[in-house]
Amino acid sequence: MNAKPGEPERVDIEDLAERAERGEDVSAHFSPTYSAKQRVNIDFPLALLREIDAECQRIGVTRQAWVKMVCAEYLHRHAHRASVAQGVSDPSRAPQGDVIDVE
């Protein structure tokens, strides 16, 4: 099927997923209102999970929402600190940080 000018070519979803897995930029295939997601499984020590659940209960959010919120906050703070340390005025242009292990 031919795409209209300015629109990305239609591709098979499996092909698109494979391209994304290889690290190719597939963002042109998504509208600005669509947010691509990928399900992940994370193992937490039970004691940490109990603390997370208590915090979720305290602030009234789901565990999933809390994990997303905390990850976003950490990455935002870390990018800001890295940009300040390197004199970068736009944190989105700062080098990426290290991955941390919570175990």
SULTA-V68321 format. One record per pair of residues at least 6 apart in sequence whose C-alpha atoms are under 8 Angstrom apart, sorted by the first residue. I is the first residue (numbers start at 1). GAP is how many residues later the second one is. D is the distance in Angstrom with one decimal. If there is no record, write none. Layout:
BEGIN
i=I gap=GAP d=D
i=I gap=GAP d=D
END
This chain:
BEGIN
i=1 gap=8 d=7.8
i=1 gap=9 d=7.0
i=2 gap=7 d=6.8
i=2 gap=8 d=7.8
i=3 gap=6 d=5.1
i=3 gap=7 d=6.8
i=8 gap=20 d=6.2
i=8 gap=21 d=6.0
i=9 gap=20 d=7.9
i=10 gap=19 d=7.8
i=16 gap=10 d=7.1
i=19 gap=6 d=7.8
i=19 gap=7 d=7.3
i=20 gap=6 d=6.2
i=30 gap=6 d=7.8
i=44 gap=58 d=7.6
i=44 gap=59 d=7.0
i=45 gap=58 d=6.8
i=52 gap=11 d=7.2
i=53 gap=10 d=6.5
i=56 gap=6 d=6.0
i=56 gap=7 d=6.1
i=56 gap=10 d=6.5
i=78 gap=19 d=7.1
i=79 gap=12 d=5.5
i=79 gap=13 d=7.1
i=79 gap=15 d=6.4
i=79 gap=16 d=7.7
i=79 gap=17 d=7.2
i=79 gap=18 d=7.4
i=80 gap=11 d=5.4
i=82 gap=9 d=7.6
i=82 gap=12 d=6.4
i=82 gap=13 d=7.3
i=82 gap=15 d=8.0
i=83 gap=6 d=6.6
i=83 gap=7 d=7.0
i=83 gap=8 d=5.2
i=83 gap=10 d=7.8
i=83 gap=11 d=5.2
i=83 gap=12 d=7.8
i=86 gap=8 d=7.8
i=88 gap=6 d=6.4
END
